[in-house]
Amino acid sequence: MVRYTLEEKIETCKIYHRTRSIVLTQREFRQKFGKQPPGKDMIRYQQTKFHETGAVTRRKYQRDRPVLTPARIDEILEFFIVNPKTSLFRAAQQLQMSETSLRRAVRREIKLFPYKIQILEAKKPGDREKRLEFALETLALIHLDENVLSNLWISDEAYFCLSGKVNKQNMRFWGLENPHVTHEQPLHDEKLLVWCAMSEHGIIGPFVFDGTVNSQRYREMLSNFFFPRFRALRIPLASTWFQQDGATAHCSNENLELLESKFGDRLISRRTRRPWPSRSPDLSTCDFFLWGYLKSKVYANAPNSLQDLRRNIEQEIRGISRETRQKVMRNFVWRLQECVRMQGGHLEHVL
């Protein structure tokens, strides 16, 4: 496509105005500039534009930017205080302004940020009392014997989907400060059900369950995986504490008998002398650290198979240092203290 300079466009208009002939205009243009002349449609278009606007160049329209007055800014802020979950599209409609102007006001003038909403498990009556009792008793144990913390193993399971993609766009919460409000994936995404136990001494795992967890599979995992690897660490069993949540598969009569035969009163679980409080992921090192840490790492190289995903999980677990594990366990103590301070309340702000 041939492009013409301003001088060439002006000269084209002059020649045509003088000759009133497309052919003669093209001939003189070629002789003067030594290049392919404009077509007949282009020559007519230039003439028409010149007569209408007095110019041969396209007029640049400068759109006036809307003025965001202090009163308008206050109106927008008040709107989001009352309606923090409203999308910018809907808010712009209700405020009768363009979405672009609203976005500029929200971001630059008011400095609101779209925080994601956290999804938390519904609480039940009595949860606060049980959590408070557990936190007080555990802190007392650690105060009396500091070795309790270093010898405590906290266990859990989690799913790792092969896709590993997180949908962060579904929900936002506009606010001046982060309210700490918490993975779109295929319908039948391949996944691994991974179990680990974590302490200052190390991490035993991952153990990948074949299918869902039932009482028999969990017992076989304890007997054939956890206890052999625990013995390999040469840690005295008599001073070791073990925690598990209250899942039905964990707390069958056979499994509790097996665990109590090993740990005695040092077992923390449902239906034991030291019950683990239900719906308390904010107190579990696996939930508040391990699973999130691993999921932020294992998808970096986009694993193509469950074998690749498992290999990534094993590699990242081996890379967690003793110093990190000690910090996590100290954070566990801090969370117990926060739980007491909040009278058994959940720590949504630190999930």
Backbone hydrogen bonds in HBPLUS format (Angstrom, degrees):
<---DONOR---> <-ACCEPTOR-->    atom                        ^
c    i                          cat <-CA-CA->   ^        H-A-AA   ^      H-
h    n   atom  resd res      DA  || num        DHA   H-A  angle D-A-AA Bond
n    s   type  num  typ     dist DA aas  dist angle  dist       angle   num
A0009-LYS N   A0005-THR O   3.04 MM   4  6.36 154.0  2.11 150.0 157.1     1
A0010-ILE N   A0006-LEU O   3.00 MM   4  6.25 160.6  2.04 152.5 157.4     2
A0011-GLU N   A0007-GLU O   2.98 MM   4  6.18 161.8  2.02 149.0 154.1     3
A0012-THR N   A0008-GLU O   2.99 MM   4  6.13 149.0  2.09 141.5 149.5     4
A0013-CYS N   A0009-LYS O   3.20 MM   4  6.50 156.3  2.26 146.0 150.9     5
A0014-LYS N   A0010-ILE O   3.04 MM   4  6.37 155.7  2.10 148.5 155.6     6
A0015-ILE N   A0011-GLU O   2.94 MM   4  6.15 167.2  1.95 153.9 156.4     7
A0016-TYR N   A0012-THR O   3.05 MM   4  6.21 168.4  2.06 150.3 153.7     8
A0017-HIS N   A0013-CYS O   2.89 MM   4  5.95 154.8  1.95 144.2 152.0     9
A0018-ARG N   A0014-LYS O   3.01 MM   4  6.24 143.5  2.15 144.1 153.5    10
A0018-ARG N   A0015-ILE O   3.15 MM   3  5.17 123.6  2.49  93.6 107.7    11
A0019-THR N   A0015-ILE O   2.85 MM   4  6.03 165.0  1.88 158.3 162.2    12
A0020-ARG N   A0016-TYR O   2.72 MM   4  4.97 152.0  1.80 134.9 143.2    13
A0025-THR N   A0021-SER O   3.01 MM   4  6.05 151.2  2.10 139.1 147.6    14
A0026-GLN N   A0022-ILE O   2.96 MM   4  6.21 158.6  2.01 151.7 156.7    15
A0027-ARG N   A0023-VAL O   2.94 MM   4  6.18 156.0  2.00 148.8 156.0    16
A0028-GLU N   A0024-LEU O   2.98 MM   4  6.13 172.8  1.98 152.1 153.5    17
A0029-PHE N   A0025-THR O   3.01 MM   4  6.05 152.5  2.08 142.1 150.5    18
A0030-ARG N   A0026-GLN O   3.01 MM   4  6.20 157.4  2.06 146.2 151.2    19
A0031-GLN N   A0027-ARG O   3.06 MM   4  6.34 160.1  2.11 150.5 156.0    20
A0032-LYS N   A0028-GLU O   2.94 MM   4  6.08 154.2  2.01 147.9 154.4    21
A0033-PHE N   A0029-PHE O   2.90 MM   4  5.92 169.3  1.92 154.3 157.6    22
A0034-GLY N   A0030-ARG O   2.79 MM   4  4.87 138.4  1.96 128.9 137.6    23
A0043-ILE N   A0039-GLY O   3.00 MM   4  6.30 159.0  2.05 154.2 159.9    24
A0044-ARG N   A0040-LYS O   3.05 MM   4  6.25 165.3  2.07 149.7 153.1    25
A0045-TYR N   A0041-ASP O   2.89 MM   4  6.04 152.7  1.97 143.5 151.9    26
A0046-GLN N   A0042-MET O   2.91 MM   4  6.15 156.7  1.96 150.7 156.0    27
A0047-GLN N   A0043-ILE O   3.05 MM   4  6.31 155.0  2.12 146.8 153.5    28
A0048-THR N   A0044-ARG O   2.94 MM   4  6.15 164.9  1.96 151.5 155.4    29
A0049-LYS N   A0045-TYR O   2.95 MM   4  6.11 164.4  1.97 150.3 154.7    30
A0050-PHE N   A0046-GLN O   2.95 MM   4  6.06 152.0  2.03 141.7 149.6    31
A0051-HIS N   A0047-GLN O   3.02 MM   4  6.29 159.8  2.06 151.8 156.3    32
A0052-GLU N   A0048-THR O   3.00 MM   4  6.20 147.8  2.11 146.3 155.5    33
A0053-THR N   A0049-LYS O   2.86 MM   4  5.83 162.5  1.89 151.3 155.6    34
A0054-GLY N   A0050-PHE O   2.69 MM   4  4.57 137.5  1.87 121.9 133.0    35
A0072-ARG N   A0069-THR O   2.97 MM   3  5.09 116.0  2.39  99.6 115.4    36
A0073-ILE N   A0069-THR O   2.91 MM   4  6.24 157.6  1.96 158.0 165.0    37
A0074-ASP N   A0070-PRO O   2.97 MM   4  6.18 160.6  2.01 147.5 152.3    38
A0075-GLU N   A0071-ALA O   3.00 MM   4  6.23 147.8  2.11 140.4 149.4    39
A0076-ILE N   A0072-ARG O   3.01 MM   4  6.31 154.0  2.08 148.5 154.5    40
A0077-LEU N   A0073-ILE O   2.96 MM   4  6.23 165.1  1.98 155.4 159.3    41
A0078-GLU N   A0074-ASP O   2.91 MM   4  6.02 164.8  1.94 148.2 152.7    42
A0079-PHE N   A0075-GLU O   2.99 MM   4  6.16 148.2  2.10 139.0 147.9    43
A0080-PHE N   A0076-ILE O   3.12 MM   4  6.48 157.8  2.17 152.4 156.2    44
A0081-ILE N   A0077-LEU O   2.98 MM   4  6.23 143.6  2.11 148.5 159.4    45
A0082-VAL N   A0078-GLU O   3.15 MM   4  6.35 154.0  2.22 145.5 151.0    46
A0083-ASN N   A0079-PHE O   2.77 MM   4  5.90 148.2  1.87 143.7 154.6    47
A0086-THR N   A0083-ASN O   3.34 MM   3  5.73 170.4  2.35 116.3 118.8    48
A0174-TRP N   A0084-PRO O   3.31 MM  90  5.41 160.3  2.35 153.3 148.3    49
A0091-ALA N   A0087-SER O   2.86 MM   4  6.04 161.0  1.90 152.5 159.0    50
A0092-ALA N   A0088-LEU O   2.85 MM   4  5.90 157.6  1.90 146.0 151.2    51
A0093-GLN N   A0089-PHE O   3.25 MM   4  6.51 151.3  2.33 140.3 147.5    52
A0094-GLN N   A0090-ARG O   3.03 MM   4  6.34 161.5  2.06 152.2 156.5    53
A0095-LEU N   A0091-ALA O   2.83 MM   4  5.98 151.4  1.91 151.4 159.8    54
A0096-GLN N   A0092-ALA O   2.91 MM   4  5.77 111.2  2.40 132.5 146.9    55
A0097-MET N   A0092-ALA O   3.08 MM   5  5.25 164.0  2.11 145.3 150.2    56
A0096-GLN N   A0093-GLN O   3.27 MM   3  5.06 149.7  2.37  93.7 102.6    57
A0102-LEU N   A0098-SER O   3.01 MM   4  6.27 158.5  2.06 148.5 155.1    58
A0103-ARG N   A0099-GLU O   2.84 MM   4  6.00 157.9  1.89 146.4 152.5    59
A0104-ARG N   A0100-THR O   3.02 MM   4  6.25 156.3  2.07 145.8 152.0    60
A0105-ALA N   A0101-SER O   2.96 MM   4  6.21 155.4  2.02 146.2 152.9    61
A0106-VAL N   A0102-LEU O   2.84 MM   4  6.03 163.9  1.86 155.3 159.7    62
A0107-ARG N   A0103-ARG O   2.92 MM   4  5.95 165.0  1.94 150.0 154.1    63
A0108-ARG N   A0104-ARG O   2.88 MM   4  5.59 154.7  1.95 140.2 147.9    64
A0109-GLU N   A0105-ALA O   3.14 MM   4  4.92 130.9  2.40 111.8 125.7    65
A0110-ILE N   A0105-ALA O   2.88 MM   5  6.19 167.1  1.90 172.1 176.2    66
A0111-LYS N   A0106-VAL O   2.93 MM   5  5.71 112.0  2.40 123.5 141.6    67
A0112-LEU N   A0106-VAL O   2.84 MM   6  5.53 165.2  1.86 156.3 159.3    68
A0113-PHE N   A0175-GLY O   3.14 MM  62  5.72 151.9  2.22 143.1 148.3    69
A0175-GLY N   A0113-PHE O   3.27 MM  62  5.72 143.7  2.41 136.0 144.8    70
A0115-TYR N   A0173-PHE O   2.73 MM  58  4.53 155.4  1.79 131.2 124.0    71
A0173-PHE N   A0115-TYR O   2.29 MM  58  4.53 113.8  1.70 122.8 146.1    72
A0127-ASP N   A0124-LYS O   3.13 MM   3  5.80 160.7  2.17 141.7 142.6    73
A0130-LYS N   A0126-GLY O   3.17 MM   4  6.36 163.6  2.20 152.5 156.7    74
A0131-ARG N   A0127-ASP O   2.92 MM   4  6.09 161.9  1.95 156.9 162.2    75
A0132-LEU N   A0128-ARG O   2.90 MM   4  6.03 162.4  1.93 152.3 157.3    76
A0133-GLU N   A0129-GLU O   2.99 MM   4  6.16 161.4  2.03 146.5 151.5    77
A0134-PHE N   A0130-LYS O   2.98 MM   4  6.15 161.9  2.01 146.4 151.5    78
A0135-ALA N   A0131-ARG O   2.91 MM   4  6.07 166.0  1.93 153.1 156.9    79
A0136-LEU N   A0132-LEU O   2.99 MM   4  6.15 165.7  2.01 152.5 156.1    80
A0137-GLU N   A0133-GLU O   3.04 MM   4  6.16 168.8  2.05 151.5 154.7    81
A0138-THR N   A0134-PHE O   2.93 MM   4  6.02 163.5  1.95 153.4 158.2    82
A0139-LEU N   A0135-ALA O   2.97 MM   4  6.04 162.6  2.00 148.5 153.5    83
A0140-ALA N   A0136-LEU O   3.01 MM   4  6.15 151.6  2.10 143.8 151.9    84
A0141-LEU N   A0137-GLU O   2.99 MM   4  6.28 152.7  2.07 144.6 151.7    85
A0142-ILE N   A0138-THR O   3.00 MM   4  6.27 162.6  2.03 151.8 155.9    86
A0143-HIS N   A0139-LEU O   2.89 MM   4  6.04 149.6  1.98 143.4 152.1    87
A0144-LEU N   A0140-ALA O   2.98 MM   4  6.20 152.3  2.06 146.7 153.4    88
A0145-ASP N   A0141-LEU O   2.90 MM   4  6.07 151.9  1.98 149.0 157.2    89
A0148-VAL N   A0145-ASP O   3.06 MM   3  5.83 165.9  2.08 121.3 125.7    90
A0151-ASN N   A0147-ASN O   3.00 MM   4  6.05 137.4  2.19 145.6 156.5    91
A0152-LEU N   A0149-LEU O   3.40 MM   3  5.33 167.9  2.41 106.3 107.1    92
A0241-TRP N   A0151-ASN O   2.95 MM  90  5.97 174.7  1.96 143.6 145.3    93
A0153-TRP N   A0241-TRP O   2.88 MM  88  6.04 154.8  1.94 135.7 143.2    94
A0243-GLN N   A0153-TRP O   2.76 MM  90  6.05 150.6  1.85 166.5 175.5    95
A0154-ILE N   A0198-MET O   2.92 MM  44  5.28 165.1  1.94 148.7 149.0    96
A0198-MET N   A0154-ILE O   2.83 MM  44  5.28 164.4  1.85 140.5 143.5    97
A0155-SER N   A0243-GLN O   3.21 MM  88  6.04 145.3  2.34 130.4 140.0    98
A0156-ASP N   A0196-CYS O   3.10 MM  40  5.94 147.7  2.20 161.6 170.6    99
A0196-CYS N   A0156-ASP O   3.09 MM  40  5.94 158.5  2.14 167.2 173.8   100
A0158-ALA N   A0194-VAL O   2.85 MM  36  5.40 143.1  1.98 145.7 157.8   101
A0194-VAL N   A0158-ALA O   2.86 MM  36  5.40 166.5  1.88 160.9 156.4   102
A0160-PHE N   A0192-LEU O   2.82 MM  32  5.14 151.1  1.91 147.3 156.6   103
A0192-LEU N   A0160-PHE O   2.89 MM  32  5.14 154.1  1.96 135.4 142.3   104
A0162-LEU N   A0190-GLU O   2.73 MM  28  5.50 167.6  1.75 160.4 157.0   105
A0209-PHE N   A0193-LEU O   2.97 MM  16  5.63 157.1  2.02 163.8 166.8   106
A0195-TRP N   A0207-PHE O   2.78 MM  12  5.07 152.5  1.85 144.9 154.4   107
A0207-PHE N   A0195-TRP O   2.93 MM  12  5.07 156.9  1.99 144.8 151.8   108
A0197-ALA N   A0204-ILE O   2.99 MM   7  5.22 149.5  2.09 142.1 151.6   109
A0204-ILE N   A0197-ALA O   2.87 MM   7  5.22 150.1  1.96 154.4 160.3   110
A0199-SER N   A0202-GLY O   2.98 MM   3  5.49 149.0  2.08 158.7 168.1   111
A0202-GLY N   A0199-SER O   3.32 MM   3  5.49 140.6  2.48 100.0 109.6   112
A0218-TYR N   A0214-ASN O   2.98 MM   4  6.12 160.3  2.02 158.1 163.9   113
A0219-ARG N   A0215-SER O   3.02 MM   4  6.18 156.8  2.08 144.9 151.3   114
A0220-GLU N   A0216-GLN O   2.91 MM   4  6.17 157.2  1.97 152.0 158.4   115
A0221-MET N   A0217-ARG O   2.95 MM   4  6.14 149.4  2.05 141.2 149.5   116
A0222-LEU N   A0218-TYR O   3.01 MM   4  6.33 159.0  2.05 149.7 154.5   117
A0223-SER N   A0219-ARG O   2.98 MM   4  6.20 166.1  2.00 151.4 155.0   118
A0224-ASN N   A0220-GLU O   2.84 MM   4  5.75 164.6  1.87 149.0 153.8   119
A0225-PHE N   A0221-MET O   2.84 MM   4  5.14 140.3  2.00 136.5 143.3   120
A0226-PHE N   A0221-MET O   3.02 MM   5  6.41 157.5  2.07 147.1 154.4   121
A0227-PHE N   A0222-LEU O   2.99 MM   5  5.96 177.1  1.99 160.9 161.6   122
A0229-ARG N   A0225-PHE O   3.28 MM   4  6.29 160.9  2.32 145.6 151.0   123
A0230-PHE N   A0226-PHE O   2.83 MM   4  5.99 146.2  1.95 151.8 163.0   124
A0231-ARG N   A0227-PHE O   2.91 MM   4  6.09 160.2  1.95 152.7 156.8   125
A0232-ALA N   A0228-PRO O   3.14 MM   4  6.37 143.4  2.28 137.2 146.9   126
A0233-LEU N   A0230-PHE O   3.08 MM   3  5.40 146.8  2.20 105.3 114.8   127
A0234-ARG N   A0231-ARG O   3.00 MM   3  5.32 158.1  2.05 110.1 117.3   128
A0239-SER N   A0236-PRO O   3.42 MM   3  5.93 158.5  2.47 108.9 113.9   129
A0240-THR N   A0237-LEU O   3.16 MM   3  5.14 167.6  2.18 108.7 112.3   130
A0242-PHE N   A0266-ARG O   3.05 MM  24  6.52 159.9  2.10 159.4 164.5   131
A0268-ILE N   A0242-PHE O   2.81 MM  26  6.09 169.2  1.82 161.3 162.6   132
A0244-GLN N   A0268-ILE O   2.99 MM  24  6.39 151.6  2.08 167.6 176.5   133
A0250-HIS N   A0247-ALA O   2.97 MM   3  5.31 130.7  2.22 106.3 119.6   134
A0251-CYS N   A0247-ALA O   3.19 MM   4  6.43 145.1  2.32 151.0 161.1   135
A0256-LEU N   A0252-SER O   2.97 MM   4  6.18 165.3  2.00 162.3 166.3   136
A0257-GLU N   A0253-ASN O   2.97 MM   4  6.09 155.5  2.04 147.3 154.3   137
A0258-LEU N   A0254-GLU O   3.01 MM   4  6.25 156.3  2.07 144.7 151.0   138
A0259-LEU N   A0255-ASN O   2.99 MM   4  6.21 166.6  2.01 150.6 153.7   139
A0260-GLU N   A0256-LEU O   2.84 MM   4  5.90 161.1  1.88 149.0 154.8   140
A0261-SER N   A0257-GLU O   2.97 MM   4  6.03 140.5  2.13 140.0 150.0   141
A0262-LYS N   A0259-LEU O   3.08 MM   3  5.23 138.7  2.26  98.8 110.5   142
A0263-PHE N   A0259-LEU O   2.82 MM   4  6.01 169.9  1.83 160.9 163.7   143
A0264-GLY N   A0260-GLU O   2.84 MM   4  4.40 141.3  1.99 112.8 122.0   144
A0266-ARG N   A0263-PHE O   2.95 MM   3  5.17 157.9  2.00 131.5 132.0   145
A0283-LEU N   A0280-SER O   3.12 MM   3  5.66 167.1  2.14 115.6 119.6   146
A0284-SER N   A0281-PRO O   3.24 MM   3  5.18 153.5  2.31 100.9 108.6   147
A0287-ASP N   A0284-SER O   3.05 MM   3  5.26 116.7  2.47 100.1 115.0   148
A0288-PHE N   A0284-SER O   2.86 MM   4  6.11 175.4  1.86 170.0 170.4   149
A0289-PHE N   A0285-THR O   2.98 MM   4  5.49 132.4  2.21 130.6 139.4   150
A0290-LEU N   A0285-THR O   3.11 MM   5  6.49 157.7  2.16 146.3 150.5   151
A0291-TRP N   A0286-CYS O   2.89 MM   5  5.83 177.2  1.89 159.3 158.6   152
A0293-TYR N   A0289-PHE O   2.88 MM   4  5.91 162.7  1.91 163.2 169.1   153
A0294-LEU N   A0290-LEU O   2.92 MM   4  6.10 168.6  1.93 157.0 159.7   154
A0295-LYS N   A0291-TRP O   2.95 MM   4  6.08 165.4  1.97 151.7 156.0   155
A0296-SER N   A0292-GLY O   3.10 MM   4  6.21 130.9  2.35 138.2 149.8   156
A0296-SER N   A0293-TYR O   3.22 MM   3  5.28 136.4  2.43  96.1 108.0   157
A0297-LYS N   A0294-LEU O   2.94 MM   3  5.18 152.6  2.02 106.5 115.6   158
A0298-VAL N   A0294-LEU O   2.86 MM   4  5.91 170.4  1.87 175.9 175.1   159
A0300-ALA N   A0297-LYS O   3.20 MM   3  5.71 167.4  2.22 121.7 123.4   160
A0302-ALA N   A0299-TYR O   3.06 MM   3  4.98 165.2  2.09 110.0 111.5   161
A0309-LEU N   A0305-SER O   3.01 MM   4  6.34 158.7  2.06 147.9 154.1   162
A0310-ARG N   A0306-LEU O   2.86 MM   4  6.02 159.5  1.90 146.0 151.2   163
A0311-ARG N   A0307-GLN O   2.94 MM   4  6.12 158.3  1.99 145.8 152.0   164
A0312-ASN N   A0308-ASP O   2.94 MM   4  6.20 154.1  2.00 148.1 155.0   165
A0313-ILE N   A0309-LEU O   2.99 MM   4  6.29 156.6  2.05 149.1 155.2   166
A0314-GLU N   A0310-ARG O   2.98 MM   4  6.26 166.4  2.00 155.4 158.2   167
A0315-GLN N   A0311-ARG O   2.99 MM   4  6.17 158.0  2.04 146.7 152.9   168
A0316-GLU N   A0312-ASN O   2.94 MM   4  6.14 163.5  1.96 153.3 157.2   169
A0317-ILE N   A0313-ILE O   3.00 MM   4  6.16 155.0  2.06 150.7 157.4   170
A0318-ARG N   A0314-GLU O   3.12 MM   4  6.33 157.8  2.17 145.2 150.7   171
A0319-GLY N   A0315-GLN O   3.23 MM   4  6.48 132.9  2.47 136.8 149.0   172
A0319-GLY N   A0316-GLU O   3.14 MM   3  5.04 131.0  2.39  91.3 104.6   173
A0320-ILE N   A0317-ILE O   3.18 MM   3  5.51 167.2  2.19 111.8 115.8   174
A0325-ARG N   A0321-SER O   3.07 MM   4  6.43 158.9  2.12 146.9 152.7   175
A0326-GLN N   A0322-ARG O   2.89 MM   4  6.15 154.0  1.95 151.0 157.9   176
A0327-LYS N   A0323-GLU O   3.03 MM   4  6.30 154.0  2.10 145.0 151.8   177
A0328-VAL N   A0324-THR O   2.95 MM   4  6.24 155.0  2.02 151.0 158.0   178
A0329-MET N   A0325-ARG O   3.02 MM   4  6.29 154.8  2.09 146.6 152.7   179
A0330-ARG N   A0326-GLN O   2.96 MM   4  6.22 151.0  2.04 145.9 154.1   180
A0331-ASN N   A0327-LYS O   2.88 MM   4  6.13 145.7  2.00 142.2 152.3   181
A0332-PHE N   A0328-VAL O   2.94 MM   4  6.29 136.3  2.14 138.0 150.2   182
A0333-VAL N   A0329-MET O   3.19 MM   4  6.59 149.0  2.30 142.6 148.7   183
A0334-TRP N   A0330-ARG O   2.99 MM   4  6.36 158.9  2.04 147.0 152.8   184
A0335-ARG N   A0331-ASN O   2.91 MM   4  6.13 150.1  2.00 145.5 153.2   185
A0336-LEU N   A0332-PHE O   3.04 MM   4  6.37 147.9  2.15 142.8 151.4   186
A0337-GLN N   A0333-VAL O   3.00 MM   4  6.37 155.6  2.06 150.6 157.3   187
A0338-GLU N   A0334-TRP O   2.90 MM   4  6.20 152.9  1.97 146.6 154.4   188
A0339-CYS N   A0335-ARG O   2.83 MM   4  6.01 153.1  1.91 145.2 152.8   189
A0340-VAL N   A0336-LEU O   3.02 MM   4  6.34 150.5  2.11 145.5 152.7   190
A0341-ARG N   A0337-GLN O   2.91 MM   4  6.20 160.0  1.95 147.3 153.2   191
A0342-MET N   A0338-GLU O   2.88 MM   4  6.10 144.9  2.01 146.7 155.8   192
A0344-GLY N   A0339-CYS O   2.71 MM   5  4.98 167.0  1.73 158.7 157.2   193
A0343-GLN N   A0340-VAL O   2.92 MM   3  4.92 158.7  1.97 110.1 112.4   194
A0345-GLY N   A0342-MET O   3.05 MM   3  5.03 151.3  2.13 101.5 110.5   195
A0350-VAL N   A0347-LEU O   3.09 MM   3  5.66 166.4  2.11 118.4 122.8   196
A0351-LEU N   A0348-GLU O   3.37 MM   3  5.31 170.7  2.38 104.0 106.7   197
